[in-house]
Amino acid sequence: MIEFAGAQAGRVTVPTGEFLGAVADFDRALLAAMSRRVAELTAAGPPPGVALDLAQLHREHRDRAAWLPRARAHPGATDWAAVRAGVRDLTRPPR
């Protein structure tokens, strides 16, 4: 069981740039950790009894490294008026 000591509920406001920076930092750290693991598997081979296509693993890792830049290059066309209307509907007290 995983326990979390923080508040059960809350609200926080984070500037968009700060949030996007945190996402980029997380992405960078995750991809670096994955790169190290891929390098370890390439050097030592997979554990006994595990079949692993190293060439495919490398291709998938290169592809994943492009996910965030690709997503950020194509911002969604969100209908924010519809989102706000939906939030109002969902948060309106029951009648």
CORSUL-V843133 format. One record per helix or strand. SS is the DSSP state (helix for helix, strand for strand). FROM is the first residue (numbers start at 0). TO is the last residue. If there is no record, write none. Layout:
BEGIN
ss=[SS SS]
from=[FROM FROM]
to=[TO TO]
END
This chain:
BEGIN
ss=[helix helix helix helix]
from=[15 53 66 79]
to=[43 64 72 90]
END
